[in-house]
Amino acid sequence: MQPITPNTNQTGMAGRPLPPDQISPKAVVLRLSKIKDIARRNWKLLLILTAIGGVIGFIYDITHKKQPVYNATMTFNLGGGGSSNSFGELSSLAGAFGLSQGAPDASIFVGDNFLIYAKSRPVVEKTLMKTVKINGVDTLLVDYYIRHSGILDEDWEASDTLQSFRFGKSKKPEEYSKLERIAMSQIYTRIKGEMSVTQPERKSSFMELRSAMQDEMLAASFLENHLETIEQDYRQKQTKKTSEMYQLLRTRADSIAGMLAGTENKLAQYMDQNQQMVVAQGQINQTKLTRNSSFLSTIYYQALQSADNMRLSLIREAPLFTIIEPVELPLYKETITPIGMQAGIALGLILAFIAIFLREAYRSVMREE
């Protein structure tokens, strides 16, 4: 009697192992059972490490509590300030003075350069050294920033010297003491992260000036005064060449006026002393003085006209700052939600899983031995 062999074409396919990329339901149940056993053995460790992480995160949130931040925004338009490559009607006179090759070019900053310039340290320092009125009290803006920006509690908490430090009065950078230079450097570094100058649309001339600080009046006052500083400083730099040309023309006009006055005085004295003059030499001297006086008078009036036209050109070339949206109070208050507790719980879970894995691996090795 021959043995009966199993039919390999039947559905059960008894004795054939599953492919390596497949898991049988039985294996899934066994693995879940093992995970359940592991969790039962280590639930205390999991709970303790997670609780420790949460407590540490909670303590961190309390000790590093973030103050609310007030966001101020101002939109303005930077326009005007156009300059030409020639003096126009002034070219002939400038040529007479030997100035025709020095046409003013006041376009110092263009494109993204202005965005960098508006946040530069010299401009920010000029703003901070302004005396402003806040809540009806005149105060130096940099000292108000020190008291209300949070720098005392967050950056200077370990320095007794900086805790009591104040500038006291407006100063130029070259007048700073060593301590004042250190303090201003740290203040500027902090402000760079609290303010921004952006161009919302590349094809637009509109600019946005933003600040985010811990005091509402500080954020608003800094923004308003910083725009004034930018306008004043930018206007000075943008029209520097034209201003120098205007001062030169005014100086030369004053010089010609002095020469004209001297010549006219000499002519008047000569005529008073020689009223009955019949000698030809005397008539020649009088004619020479008269000619010189007339020539200097013509040049003087031309110089005055040139200086006036240059002053008008100075006004035309000055940039125009137009505020589109001023700072509106009250400012938007942004409260920063602490995440230390959540991060601590997540870190505790990760550490618990690592500890459980190492513990189970050790148990497995010990059983095999």
C-alpha positions in Angstrom: 0.0 0.0 0.0 1.6 3.3 -1.2 1.7 6.3 1.2 -0.6 9.2 0.4 1.3 12.4 -0.5 -0.3 15.7 0.2 -1.7 17.5 -2.8 0.3 20.6 -3.5 -2.4 22.1 -5.6 -4.8 22.3 -2.7 -5.7 25.7 -1.1 -3.8 25.1 2.2 -0.4 24.5 0.7 0.6 22.7 3.9 4.3 22.8 4.8 5.3 25.6 2.4 6.7 28.7 4.2 5.4 32.2 3.5 7.5 34.5 1.3 9.9 36.8 3.3 8.0 39.9 2.4 4.7 38.7 4.0 3.6 38.3 7.6 1.1 35.8 8.7 -1.8 36.8 11.0 -0.4 34.4 13.6 2.9 36.3 13.6 1.1 39.6 14.0 -0.8 38.3 17.0 2.4 36.9 18.6 4.2 40.2 18.1 1.3 42.2 19.6 1.3 39.8 22.5 5.0 40.4 23.1 4.5 44.2 22.9 1.7 43.9 25.5 4.0 41.9 27.8 6.8 44.4 27.4 4.4 47.3 28.1 3.1 45.4 31.2 6.6 44.9 32.5 7.9 48.5 31.8 4.9 50.7 32.2 6.3 52.3 35.4 9.6 53.1 33.6 7.6 54.7 30.7 5.4 56.7 33.0 8.3 57.9 35.2 10.5 59.1 32.4 7.6 60.8 30.6 6.6 62.5 33.8 10.2 63.6 34.5 10.4 65.1 31.0 7.1 66.9 31.4 8.1 68.4 34.8 11.4 69.6 33.5 9.7 71.3 30.5 7.1 72.8 32.9 9.9 74.3 35.1 11.6 75.6 31.9 8.4 77.3 30.8 8.0 79.0 34.2 11.6 80.2 34.4 11.8 81.2 30.7 8.4 82.8 30.4 8.2 84.9 27.2 6.7 88.4 27.5 4.0 89.4 25.0 5.3 91.2 21.9 3.7 94.3 20.3 3.9 94.5 16.5 4.0 97.9 14.9 3.9 98.5 11.2 4.3 101.6 9.1 4.0 101.8 5.3 5.6 104.7 3.4 6.5 105.7 -0.1 10.0 106.7 -1.1 9.7 108.9 -4.1 11.3 112.0 -5.7 15.0 112.6 -5.5 15.5 112.6 -9.2 18.8 114.1 -10.5 20.0 114.8 -14.0 23.4 114.6 -15.6 23.6 118.3 -16.5 23.0 121.6 -14.9 20.5 122.8 -17.6 20.3 126.5 -17.4 23.2 126.5 -14.9 25.7 124.9 -17.2 27.1 128.1 -18.7 27.7 129.7 -15.4 29.2 126.5 -13.9 31.5 126.3 -16.9 32.6 129.9 -16.2 33.6 128.8 -12.7 35.2 125.6 -14.0 32.5 123.4 -12.5 30.9 122.0 -15.6 32.5 118.6 -15.2 31.1 118.1 -11.7 27.4 117.5 -12.5 25.6 116.4 -9.3 24.6 112.7 -9.0 22.6 112.4 -5.8 21.3 108.9 -6.4 23.5 107.3 -3.8 21.3 104.4 -2.8 19.2 102.4 -5.2 17.2 99.1 -5.0 18.0 96.8 -2.1 20.7 99.1 -0.9 18.1 101.2 0.8 16.8 98.2 2.7 20.2 97.5 4.1 20.9 101.2 4.8 17.7 101.6 6.8 18.8 99.0 9.3 22.4 100.0 9.5 24.0 100.7 12.9 24.7 104.5 12.3 21.1 105.2 11.4 19.7 103.1 14.3 22.0 104.8 16.8 20.9 108.3 15.6 17.3 107.2 16.3 18.2 105.8 19.8 20.0 109.1 20.7 16.8 111.2 20.1 14.9 112.7 23.0 11.3 111.8 22.5 8.0 112.4 24.3 6.5 109.2 25.6 3.4 109.3 27.8 3.9 113.1 28.1 7.5 112.8 29.4 10.7 113.7 27.5 13.1 110.8 27.6 16.1 109.6 25.8 14.9 106.8 23.6 17.9 104.5 24.2 17.3 104.7 28.0 13.6 104.0 27.6 14.6 101.0 25.4 16.9 99.7 28.2 14.1 100.0 30.8 11.3 98.5 28.7 12.7 96.2 26.0 13.4 93.3 28.3 17.2 93.5 27.7 17.8 93.9 31.5 16.1 90.5 32.3 17.1 88.5 29.2 20.6 89.7 28.2 22.0 91.7 31.1 20.6 89.8 34.1 24.1 88.5 35.1 25.8 91.9 34.9 25.4 94.3 37.9 27.2 97.0 35.9 24.8 96.9 33.0 21.8 96.5 35.2 22.3 100.0 36.5 23.7 101.5 33.3 22.1 104.4 31.4 23.4 106.8 28.7 21.8 109.8 30.4 22.2 112.2 27.5 22.5 112.2 23.7 26.0 111.4 22.4 27.8 110.9 19.2 29.5 107.5 18.6 33.0 109.1 19.0 32.0 110.3 22.5 31.1 106.8 23.8 33.0 105.3 26.7 34.1 101.7 26.6 31.0 100.6 28.6 28.7 102.6 26.4 30.2 101.0 23.2 29.6 97.6 24.7 26.0 98.4 25.7 25.2 100.0 22.3 26.6 97.0 20.4 24.4 94.6 22.4 21.4 96.9 22.0 21.9 97.2 18.2 22.2 93.4 17.9 18.9 93.0 19.7 17.2 95.6 17.7 18.3 94.0 14.4 16.2 91.0 15.3 13.2 93.2 16.4 12.8 95.4 13.3 12.7 94.8 9.5 12.5 96.9 6.4 10.8 95.2 3.4 9.4 96.0 0.0 6.0 94.3 -0.3 5.9 94.5 -4.1 9.1 94.5 -6.2 7.4 96.7 -8.8 6.2 99.2 -6.2 8.0 102.0 -4.4 6.1 101.3 -1.2 8.2 100.2 1.9 7.2 98.6 5.1 8.9 99.3 8.4 8.1 96.8 11.2 9.1 96.4 14.8 8.2 93.8 17.4 9.0 94.8 21.0 7.8 94.0 24.5 6.5 97.5 25.2 3.7 99.0 23.1 4.8 102.7 23.3 8.4 101.7 22.7 7.5 99.8 19.5 5.4 102.7 18.2 7.9 105.5 19.2 10.9 103.7 17.8 9.2 103.1 14.5 8.0 106.8 14.1 11.3 108.3 15.1 13.3 105.8 13.0 11.5 106.8 9.9 12.2 110.5 10.7 15.9 109.7 11.1 16.0 107.7 7.9 14.4 110.6 6.0 16.8 113.2 7.5 19.9 111.2 7.0 18.9 109.9 3.6 18.0 113.4 2.5 21.4 114.7 3.6 23.3 111.9 1.8 21.1 112.0 -1.3 21.7 115.7 -1.9 25.3 115.9 -0.6 26.9 116.9 -4.0 24.3 119.4 -4.8 24.6 120.9 -1.3 28.3 121.2 -1.7 27.8 122.9 -5.1 25.3 125.3 -3.6 27.6 126.3 -0.7 30.4 126.8 -3.2 28.3 129.1 -5.4 27.1 131.1 -2.3 30.8 131.5 -1.2 31.8 132.8 -4.6 28.8 135.1 -4.7 29.8 136.6 -1.3 33.4 137.0 -2.6 32.2 138.8 -5.7 30.0 141.0 -3.5 33.0 142.0 -1.4 35.0 142.9 -4.5 32.1 144.8 -5.9 31.6 146.8 -2.7 35.3 147.7 -2.6 35.3 148.8 -6.2 32.2 151.0 -5.8 33.7 152.6 -2.7 36.9 153.5 -4.6 34.9 154.9 -7.5 32.8 157.0 -5.1 35.8 158.4 -3.3 37.6 159.1 -6.6 34.6 161.0 -8.0 34.3 163.0 -4.7 37.9 164.0 -4.8 38.0 164.9 -8.5 34.7 166.7 -9.3 36.4 169.3 -11.5 38.7 166.8 -13.2 40.0 167.8 -16.6 43.2 165.7 -16.8 42.9 162.7 -19.2 44.7 160.4 -16.8 42.1 161.0 -14.2 39.2 160.4 -16.6 40.8 157.1 -17.6 41.1 156.0 -14.0 37.4 156.9 -13.4 36.4 155.0 -16.5 38.3 151.9 -15.4 36.7 151.9 -12.0 33.3 152.4 -13.6 33.9 149.5 -16.0 35.1 147.2 -13.2 32.1 148.1 -11.0 29.7 147.3 -13.9 31.4 144.0 -14.7 31.4 142.9 -11.1 27.8 143.9 -10.7 26.8 141.7 -13.6 28.8 138.7 -12.4 27.4 139.2 -8.9 23.8 139.1 -10.0 24.5 136.1 -12.2 26.1 134.3 -9.2 23.0 135.1 -7.1 20.7 133.7 -9.7 22.9 130.6 -10.1 22.8 130.0 -6.3 19.0 130.4 -6.2 18.6 128.0 -9.0 20.9 125.6 -7.3 18.8 125.8 -4.1 15.7 125.0 -6.1 17.6 122.0 -7.7 18.5 120.9 -4.1 14.8 120.9 -3.2 13.9 119.0 -6.4 16.5 116.3 -5.8 15.6 115.7 -2.1 13.7 112.4 -1.7 10.1 112.5 -0.6 8.9 110.3 2.2 5.1 109.9 2.2 3.5 107.9 5.0 0.8 105.7 3.6 -0.2 103.9 6.8 1.0 105.4 10.1 1.4 103.4 13.3 -2.0 102.8 14.8 -2.6 102.3 18.5 -3.4 99.9 20.1 -0.8 97.6 18.5 -1.4 94.0 17.9 -0.3 92.0 20.9 1.3 88.6 20.2 1.5 86.1 23.0 4.1 83.5 22.6 2.8 80.1 23.7 5.5 78.1 25.7 6.3 74.7 24.3 8.8 73.5 27.0 6.4 71.1 28.6 5.4 69.5 25.3 9.0 69.2 24.3 9.8 67.6 27.7 7.1 65.0 27.4 8.2 64.1 23.9 11.8 63.8 25.0 10.8 61.7 28.0 8.9 59.3 25.7 11.9 58.9 23.4 14.2 58.2 26.4 11.7 55.7 27.8 11.6 53.8 24.5 15.4 53.7 24.4 15.6 52.5 28.0 12.9 49.8 27.4 14.7 48.6 24.3 18.0 48.3 26.1 16.4 46.6 29.1 14.5 44.0 26.9 17.7 43.4 24.8 19.6 42.7 28.0 16.8 40.3 29.2 16.9 38.5 25.9 20.7 38.0 26.0 20.5 36.7 29.6 17.8 34.1 28.7 19.9 32.8 25.8 22.9 32.3 28.1 
